[in-house]
């Protein structure tokens, strides 16, 4: 019988991305070194997928943080010149 660790990396990534919450994805990633390695290498993709299901207004929060980052980058560029 196949085990979780015998799955291809792409399938492990799908398992992690389809967790219902960030805490569930983190728990699954702590089951063994291989799954943790896949999680670590694709952390932002996994958190993005799980965050949309787990955190209310996730997309709005990402946009707000992006706007702040762009503003800070603009200020830094002007300050340098």
N, C-alpha and C positions, 0 to 999 in steps of 0.2 A: 504494500500500500504506500502511495506517495506521501511524503511528509511536507510540512510547510517549507522547510529549508531546501527541499528538492525542486521546488518551483523555480522557473526562470525568473530573473530579476524583474522583468516587465510585469509578471503576474504578482510578485510580491509588492511592487509599487501600486498596482491596482487594488490589492487588499488594503494597503495603508491609506490610499486615497478614498476608499469607500467606507472608512470608519465613520461612525456617527458623530464623533467628537474629537477634539484635539487630545483630550486625556486618553481616549480609547486608542488613538493612533500611537501615542507615546507608550501606552501599556503594551501594545502589540510589538512595538519596536524593541522593547526590553526583554523579549522572549529568548533571543539568542543573538550572537554576534553578527551573523549574516543579515538578519532582518534589521538590526540596528544600523549596520553599514548602509543598507539600501535607504533607510530612513534618513540617515545623516547626509548622504549624497544628494537626496532629493527633498530636503526638509522644507524648503519654501513652497514647492509644488504641493506637498502633502498638507502643509498648514493652510495653504490657500484653499484647497478643496474642502478640508474639514472645517475651516473657519467659516466658510459660507453657510454651512449647515449648523454650526455650533454657536456662532456669535451673531446676535441680532444687529442689523445695520453694519455688517462686516464691510461691504463694498463702500459704503459712505465713509467708514473709518479709514480705509485704505486711501480713498481719494483725498480726505482731509490731510493725512500724513504726507501724501505726495505733494499737495499744494504747499504745505509748510516747507518741505524739502526744496521745492523749486524756488520758493521765495528766498530761503536762506542761501541757496546757490547763487541767485541773482544778486543778493546783497554782497556776497563774498567777491563776486566778479567785479562789481562796481567799486568795492573797497580796495581791491588790488590795483585797479587802474586809477 
